[in-house]
């Protein structure tokens, strides 16, 4: 099977994502994959998950590395994300972004992409009261612990 990936939505939006087409030959014809987009993160501190690459590491684990929209200083400001990926029993490509905003462990062996990277850490800052001696308008201290600010 051959695949061609494509970005979904505008890179300046929280719905920025990656989808793909499949074909039985490298020259096509290509058909839209019904599971697209397979990489999408519309909510939380950092959103969007597009313009990525999917690859396999030395242990046989699949990963997806998209650019993530943070847009604090500029609309197109990005960070690189890294998420466990793989193919289900039917050969459908997936990307596990269940705990995308949390620390994860990088494995030194073959792992289950649904359970093998979660570090067990939860957000300790959720709804924490914050203060600052000074701040710029639109950059109030409570935004430092607001995981859904859409920065």
N, C-alpha and C positions, 0 to 999 in steps of 0.2 A: 504494500500500500504506500502511496506517495501522499504527502500533505503539503499544503501551502497555507501559511498563516496570514492573518490580516488583522489590523486594528479595528476596533469597534468604537464608534462615537468620536467625539473631538478630544484631543489630548488635553484640552483645558477644562474638561468636565470630570466630575466624580464618577461618571459612568464609563470612563475610558477603560477598555478591555481588549482582550485578544480572543479571536475566534479562528477557525480553520476550515479548509475544504479538503476533501479526500478524493483519491482516484486510484484505480487499479494499475495505472502506469504512470511513469514520471512525466509523460507528455499529456496526460489527461484522457478524457475530459474530467474536469474537477466538479464535484458536487458539494454544496454547502453541508457541513456537518450539523445535524440536529442538536448536538450537545453544545454548540457554540452560543455565546462565548464560554470558553472553559476557564478563563482567567478573568476575574472580575472582583473588585472590592469597592463598592459604592459608598460605604460608611466607615466611620471611625476617624482616628487622628490623621491617618494618611490614607488617601483614596486613589482610585484608579489603578489599573494594573495592565498597561498596554505596552506595545512595541517591545515585546519580550522575546526571549529565546528559550527553547526547551532542550535540555541536554541530559546525558547520563554520566554519572561519576564513575570513578575507578571501582567502586563496590557494587555497581549495577543499579544504584538509586537514580530515579528520574527527578529532575528539578526544573522549575520554570523561573526565569529571572526577568521580570518586567520592570519598566520604569514606573515609579509610583509618584503620583501628583501630591506635592506638599504645598506649593504655591504660597509661601509666606512672604517672600520678597518680590516675586515676579510670578505672573500667571503660569509660566512654563517651567518653574523651578521643580526639579525632580530628584528622587533618590532611587537607588536600585533595590528592588525587593528580591527575596529568594524564598521559594516555596516548594514543598514536596509535590511531586507530580507523578503521573503514571498512567497506566491503562487498566481499565476494569476487566472483568471476566469476558466481556463482549468486545474487547479491543477499543473501547471508547476512551479517549484522552481526558484526563481530569487534572485539576490543580487544587490542592488542599490549602485554602486560605482561611480555615476556621479560626485560627488564633494568629492572624496575620499581624496584629499590632503588639504581639507579646514576644518576649525573648524565646529563642529555641536553641536546641543543641544541634550541632553539626555532627552527624554520625561517622564512626570509623569502621562501619560494617554495613551490610545490607539491612534495611529497616522497613517496617510497615509505614507507608506514607501517611496513614491516618492517625498513627499513634507514636511513631518512633522519634519525633523531634520535639514534642511538647516538653518544656523544661519544668512545668508545674508551677510557674510563677503567675500570680494574678496581679492586676493593677491595684496598687496600694494607695494611689492618689485619687481614686474616683470620689467625687464630691468633697474633696478636701478643701477647707477654707484656706485661702491664700491672701497674703497682703504684700505690699511693696511700698517703699518710701516714695517712689516716683514711677511713672509709666506714661507711655504715649497713648493718646486717644485711639481707641480701637484695639489696644494691646493690654487690656486690663489684666491684672494678676490671675484672676480665676481662669483665664484661657490657658494657663500653663498646665492645668490639670483637667481640662475639658477635652475628652477623647472624641467628641462629636462636634467640635467647633467648625470643621470644614475649612480650616485655615487656608 
